[in-house]
Amino acid sequence: MAASAVQATPAKLPAPVRRRGKSLDKVNPLVYVVAWLLVGICVGPVIYIILGGLRTNSQITADPSGFPTTWEWGNYSAVLNSSLFWQQAGNSAISAIATTAGVVVLGVMASFVLARYDFKASGAMYSLFAAGLMFPMTVAITPLYIMIKNLGLMNSLAGIILPQIAFALPTTIIILVPFLRAIPKELEEAAAIDGASRLGFFFRMVVPLSIPGVVTVGILAFVAAWNSYMLPLFILNDDTMYTLPLGVQSFASQYSVDTARVLAFTSLSMIPALIFFSLFERRIVGGLTGAVKG
Amino acid sequence: MSNSQGGNALLRTSTPGDGSVVGGGAGTAPSPARRPRRRGDWRKRAEITLLAGPAIVVFVAFVIFPVVMAAYYGFYKWKGYGVPTDFVGLENYITILQDTTFHDALMHNGFIVVMSLVMQGPAAVVLALLLNRKMRGRGLIRVLIFVPYVVSEVIVGTGWSLMLQTTGAVNDLFAKIGLEGWAVDWLSDPDVAIWSLMIIITWKYIGFAVILFLAGLQSIPEELHEAAAIDGASYWQAQRSITLPLLGPTVRIWAFLSIIGSLQLFDLVYIIWGQYVSATAGTSTMATYMVLNGRNAGNYGFGNAVAVVLFLISLVIALTYQRFVLKRDTEGALTGGKK
């Protein structure tokens, strides 16, 4: 028993172990140095913001690039105790979640049509959405603002959610269509033999199978909505309706002398997007693979 | 695991154009089958409308319609209330094209387009190659390198403008390591400011390029590298003759997105330099010009005209790029990558 176990282990293990060992050995130590140097450049300014929130204003003025000498938690607790911060975080959460939900639902449905139905206008429909990719919000913002005003949606979250959904659709559809097209035809035929209609196939097979792609587009839409600046700048005009990016900016100009607290407010507002992205980073690279080759 | 599987499956079927080709084939065939299946046909149409309708309505209403309206408003002198009545023809456009501050903004945009490609492209390819190697802590390194991309423009702007102040952390750090001479007026010196902007842009957006390139690298079959290794190719030889050519299409798509993004740049400039300083600091862009002279000045007709100019410039560049650069990708695919 013991002998066979001992025998079995080496027989099984060598392949992955040797492979991993070999490729790890091949990596020059210099590669690690360069990689972590780059990490330092990327993360440094963010660390500066987070640590700055732990210092006092006099420390920051006296030694702008230093580390905290005494840990000053007061800035963070002051922000966390302000109802305005939570109000704005709530607005951001509503905007980001509603945008993500809208983009995913509308995007999956439209991509399913583009991927699985043969009809004349399909090419034109794809081009329509693909053209949207060329024009971010900047071009449309002025008339969009007037339109939202005419719809009576000024200073409301609906006024930013609807355009955000619309502007996220092109990326979503371009990523999802190849994903849905990759679902084998046989699966659809099998479902049809089992008596499922095309819509039944959509809800029972396509929706669960498209989850990896949906996660990718969902995260991208969430992060974009969470960070969105230009649209809220035009639409929201009251600090209780602000989302966090506008909140950070107005806080920074209101308390421009209180640098430490501005830094604390800033670092607290970036946490959700960072957590979301870190959790799903692999999914995003995986989900983009199909779209990039398209 | 499931990711890489999904990725491979995607590879095989991911040409966006081929759907319409199949559709065309089906369009000619069904005539005999159509009559008995009319009910099914009707049903199919209803399903298409039901599924795609909402997305098309939202997209047309909030993306296409505003762009069309911009073209209409652009011919009026209009303060944004009621129906525009003061038709001025091309006057707004003439004003824009003769305005030297617009010329400056256009020049800045041109500079940002070129420098973004030059500063981010090669660095991002190297980074993606680096992060694609099997090494300890790769997952963590990847996540950390994408941090700037995930952090919002407002945070980037606020943080960097504090650090780049004359008495800020960057100049202080230079002084500490004995490089006082490097301390400059990062944000207000017109000779320096646009380079500061480029540094911030590179820092912020290079992560996006790296994500795209990593996705592109994943779709290059492992077998090619194994074959090259058997043939005795070194790591760098393999990268140069296998990876780089196969990464070409991804790089060209990234360059396209980067150009469009640079032309429409607004957030970072507006956040760091505010409404009025960007022009004197030499970092104004067409978009900040549009917001400053349109909405902020209450001249909505004029603002829309600037939007149209911005749209047309982007459109011409996008179409030219697609015609001459992206077209190579389809040709390459047809000729079997002879190159």
Interface residues (C-beta under 8 A of the other chain):
Chain A: R20 S23 L24 K26 V27 V31 Y32 V34 A35 W36 L38 V39 I41 C42 V43 P45 V46 Y48 I49 G52 T61 D63 P64 S65 G102 L106 G107 M109 A110 F112 V113 L114 A115 Y117 D118 F119 K120 S122 G123 M125 Y126 L128 F129 A130 G132 L133 M134 F135 P136 T138 V139 A140 I141 T142 P143 L144 Y145 I146 M147 K149 L162 P163 I165 A166 F167 L169 P170 I173 I174 V177 P178 F179 R181 A182 R198 L199 F202 P212 G213 V223 W226 N227 Y229 M230 F234 L244 P245 L246 V248 Q249 A252 T259 V262 L263 T266 S269 M270 A273 L274 F277 S278 E281 R282 R283 I284 V285 G286 G287 L288 T289 G290 A291 V292 K293 G294
Chain B: S2 N3 S4 G6 G7 A9 L10 L11 R12 T13 S14 T15 P16 G17 G19 S20 V22 G23 A26 G27 K44 R45 E47 I48 L51 A52 P54 A55 I56 V58 F59 A61 F62 V63 I64 F65 P66 V67 M69 A70 Y73 G80 L127 L130 L131 R133 K134 M135 R136 G139 I141 R142 V143 L144 I145 F146 V147 P148 V150 V151 S152 E153 V154 I155 V156 T158 G159 W160 L162 M163 T167 G168 A169 V170 N171 D172 L173 K176 W203 G207 I211 L212 L214 A215 G216 Q218 S219 Y235 P249 T250 I253 L257 I260 G261 Q264 F266 D267 I271 A287 M290 V291 G294 R295 Y300 G303 N304 A307 L310 F311 S314 L315 A318
